[in-house]
């Protein structure tokens, strides 16, 4: 496929109907960029060298992609191997023999590679389409995460949770509460999740969603958040030098956790170093595999739920 073919495919969200379609698209993109004749340049981040940027040729208006973490962004050969492990895993995720570093790594890295391939493709759009690209990229990430829950036999949907608000002993009304992910067992809501490509400009809402929901329903329903990464390109031009900057705000995250309410789980595919070295952050932020292997099953076992 050409870059234009990839771009047209990514712009139509209905093309991504199953996990297989995500995987096949990613293979096509990785094959495209593996041919050096298709890429103008590969740019290495000046401050964190394991991040790279790809510059397209004129078919991508010489745009430069988002930063790609080379430690977890698979090559075509590695993705072909590990995407097969991912498929095996999703059919057997509760079997002890699949709870290994190899399978956990395949889960995290495949999801990162898939979503970043979509995002990098959309980065080839002209500047006046950047908002469209951002919206499509976010919607496809939400759809991807939702499909994973379905594949491990967990009831999951996006939409609204109806909340009954009592005015007094005889009067009430129903409020619709929009959510990215709603985990259910039958008719019972067991957990609510936010899915965002990054926490930039969104972390306030994620914490406030739990605060408002808990106050409105007088429950302690688990709320969790899934983020792809929290880095962006930082242009530090001296000649053509590029670097990355972190969009995660540790002070705000810790303040909300301590003073407002802690989330019941925060998960990243591309986890930042501070999230593992800071004691408080490490207690609350984990890699994405922790959600599917462990925590979502604990959410289902919670008894304090809202129907």
C-alpha positions, 0 to 999 in steps of 0.5 A, spaced: 500 500 500 502 507 498 502 512 503 495 515 500 492 508 501 494 507 508 491 514 509 485 513 506 484 507 510 485 510 516 480 516 515 475 511 515 473 508 522 469 503 519 475 499 516 477 498 523 471 493 525 475 487 528 482 486 531 484 483 525 483 489 521 488 493 526 493 488 525 493 487 518 493 495 517 499 495 522 503 490 517 501 494 511 504 500 515 510 497 517 512 494 511 511 501 508 516 504 512 521 498 512 522 500 505 527 506 506 525 509 499 519 511 502 521 515 507 525 522 507 529 521 513 529 518 520 530 523 526 533 521 532 530 524 539 536 529 542 534 528 549 531 521 549 535 517 544 530 511 543 525 515 541 525 517 533 521 521 528 519 519 521 519 524 515 515 523 509 516 525 502 512 529 498 506 524 498 506 526 506 507 533 505 514 532 508 510 532 515 514 529 521 511 523 525 509 523 532 515 520 537 515 513 536 519 509 542 524 504 539 524 500 545 517 498 544 515 500 537 515 493 533 519 492 526 515 488 521 518 482 523 517 482 530 510 485 529 508 479 525 511 474 530 508 478 536 501 479 534 500 472 533 502 471 541 497 477 542 491 473 538 493 466 542 493 470 549 487 473 548 483 467 547 487 464 554 488 470 558 486 467 564 490 460 563 497 460 568 501 458 562 500 465 558 501 469 564 509 470 562 513 476 561 513 474 554 506 475 553 505 481 557 510 484 553 507 482 546 500 485 549 503 492 551 508 493 545 503 490 540 497 495 542 502 501 542 505 499 535 498 498 532 495 505 535 502 509 533 502 506 526 495 509 525 497 515 529 503 516 524 499 515 518 494 520 520 500 525 521 501 525 514 495 529 513 495 536 511 496 541 517 488 544 516 486 536 517 490 536 524 483 536 528 480 531 524 486 526 525 486 527 532 479 525 533 479 519 529 486 517 532 482 517 539 476 514 537 480 508 534 484 507 540 478 507 544 475 502 539 481 498 539 481 497 547 474 496 547 475 490 542 480 487 547 475 486 552 470 483 548 475 478 546 477 476 553 469 475 554 468 481 558 462 485 557 464 492 554 460 498 551 461 505 550 455 510 551 451 513 557 450 510 564 443 512 566 443 515 573 437 516 577 437 522 581 432 523 587 429 530 588 425 528 594 422 522 596 417 522 591 420 525 585 426 523 581 429 524 574 434 520 570 441 523 568 445 521 562 452 520 564 457 519 557 463 514 558 468 511 554 468 504 557 462 501 561 464 494 564 458 490 565 456 483 568 449 482 565 445 489 567 450 491 572 455 496 571 462 494 574 467 499 572 467 505 568 474 507 564 476 513 560 481 511 554 485 517 551 491 517 547 495 521 552 493 525 559 494 532 556 489 536 557 484 530 560 487 528 566 482 533 570 476 530 567 478 523 568 479 524 576 473 529 576 468 523 572 470 519 578 468 524 583 462 526 580 459 519 579 461 517 586 457 523 589 451 523 584 450 515 585 453 514 593 457 508 590 464 507 590 464 504 583 471 503 580 474 508 575 480 507 571 484 510 565 488 507 559 493 512 556 497 510 550 503 515 552 505 521 554 510 524 550 510 529 544 515 532 539 519 538 542 522 542 537 529 545 539 531 547 532 539 548 532 539 546 525 534 540 524 535 537 531 528 534 535 527 532 542 521 529 546 517 533 551 513 529 557 505 531 557 504 528 563 503 532 569 506 528 576 504 534 581 497 535 578 496 527 578 499 526 585 495 532 588 488 529 585 490 522 588 491 525 595 486 531 595 480 529 591 480 521 590 485 516 587 483 512 581 482 505 581 487 504 576 491 508 571 495 504 565 500 506 560 503 502 554 509 507 553 510 508 561 514 514 563 520 513 567 518 517 573 511 513 573 516 507 576 521 511 580 516 515 584 513 511 590 506 514 589 506 514 582 508 507 582 502 505 586 497 508 582 500 507 575 502 500 571 503 498 564 497 496 560 498 488 561 496 489 569 489 491 567 487 485 562 491 480 566 489 482 573 485 488 575 479 488 570 477 481 574 478 484 580 473 489 578 468 484 576 468 481 583 467 488 586 460 487 590 459 495 591 456 496 584 451 501 580 446 497 576 
